[in-house]
Amino acid sequence: MKTSLTALLTTLFITQTAPSFADNTNGKNLYSQRCAVCHGPDIKGTGPLARKSNPPTPDLTTSAFKKRLSDYPGVIVSSIILRPNGDLIPKTLRENGVKILPHAWSVNDFRDLNQYMVDVISKKRP
């Protein structure tokens, strides 16, 4: 798993395209369907499950997180989705009876979600 994660992250870094190629509709849909339940529509950790995880869902609009998104485009989003935090996300969903269908993530999905989050944080909602 570690080797495939490293390969994926390397691919993401190398193939990251300009934000103008990001599909904001796809990014918004992915975020709404898969992330907003914890992070909320404003990405500030205000979703219905935000305080039901341990640790609580973080506010992703902080300057530190904005810098991480900018410095490592796509890598932050993909690493969260690929669960370096172990079972935190699935456990929180399971304990609260929330089912989110599996998704076959693509490099484009990571790029689109990353750009959507950058736009929301920067108040440039599509």
C-alpha positions in Angstrom: 0.0 0.0 0.0 2.8 2.4 0.9 4.5 1.9 -2.5 1.2 2.5 -4.4 0.4 5.6 -2.3 3.9 7.0 -3.0 3.5 6.3 -6.7 0.0 7.9 -6.8 1.2 11.0 -4.9 4.2 11.3 -7.3 2.0 11.0 -10.3 -0.3 13.7 -8.9 2.6 16.0 -8.3 4.0 15.5 -11.8 0.7 15.6 -13.6 -0.9 18.5 -11.7 -2.3 20.7 -14.4 -3.1 24.4 -14.3 -6.3 25.2 -12.3 -7.9 26.4 -15.5 -8.2 22.7 -16.5 -10.0 21.8 -13.3 -13.7 20.8 -13.6 -15.3 22.9 -10.8 -18.6 21.1 -11.3 -17.0 17.8 -10.6 -15.1 19.2 -7.7 -18.2 20.7 -6.2 -20.2 17.5 -6.7 -17.4 15.4 -5.1 -17.1 17.8 -2.2 -20.9 17.9 -1.6 -21.3 14.2 -1.8 -18.2 13.0 0.1 -16.8 15.8 2.3 -19.5 18.3 3.3 -21.1 15.9 5.8 -18.1 16.6 8.1 -16.5 19.8 6.7 -19.7 21.6 5.9 -20.5 23.7 2.8 -18.1 26.4 3.9 -15.2 24.0 4.6 -14.9 25.3 8.1 -15.7 22.0 9.9 -19.4 22.9 10.3 -21.1 19.8 8.8 -23.5 17.6 10.8 -20.8 15.1 11.8 -18.1 17.7 12.5 -18.1 17.3 16.3 -18.9 13.6 16.2 -15.4 12.6 15.1 -12.4 12.3 17.5 -10.6 14.6 16.9 -13.3 17.0 15.7 -13.3 17.9 12.0 -10.9 20.8 11.4 -11.5 24.1 9.8 -9.8 23.9 6.4 -10.0 27.7 5.8 -7.1 28.4 8.0 -4.0 30.1 6.5 -1.9 27.0 7.3 -4.2 24.7 5.3 -4.5 27.2 2.5 -0.7 27.2 2.3 -0.6 23.3 2.2 -3.2 23.2 -0.6 -1.1 25.7 -2.6 2.3 24.1 -1.9 1.1 20.6 -2.6 -1.7 20.8 -5.1 -3.8 17.6 -5.2 -1.5 15.8 -2.7 -3.3 17.0 0.4 -6.7 16.0 -1.0 -5.5 12.6 -2.2 -3.7 11.7 1.0 -6.8 12.5 3.0 -9.0 10.4 0.7 -6.5 7.5 0.8 -6.8 7.5 4.6 -3.4 8.1 6.3 -5.6 8.8 9.4 -6.5 5.1 9.5 -10.1 4.4 10.2 -11.2 7.9 11.4 -13.4 8.8 8.5 -15.0 5.4 7.9 -15.5 5.0 11.7 -17.2 8.3 12.1 -19.5 7.6 9.2 -20.2 4.1 10.5 -20.9 5.2 14.0 -23.4 7.8 12.8 -25.2 5.6 10.3 -24.0 7.5 7.2 -23.3 5.5 4.1 -21.2 7.0 1.3 -20.8 4.8 -1.7 -17.3 3.8 -2.8 -15.8 5.9 -5.5 -13.0 5.0 -8.0 -10.9 8.2 -7.6 -9.0 9.5 -10.6 -6.2 12.0 -10.8 -8.7 14.4 -12.4 -11.0 14.0 -9.4 -8.2 14.9 -7.0 -7.4 17.9 -9.1 -11.0 19.0 -9.4 -11.7 18.6 -5.7 -8.5 20.4 -4.7 -9.3 23.3 -7.0 -12.9 23.5 -5.8 -11.7 23.7 -2.2 -9.1 26.4 -3.1 -11.9 28.4 -4.8 -14.2 28.1 -1.8 -11.5 29.0 0.7 -10.6 32.0 -1.5 -14.3 32.9 -1.8 -14.3 32.3 -5.6 -17.2 29.9 -5.6 -18.0 28.5 -9.0 
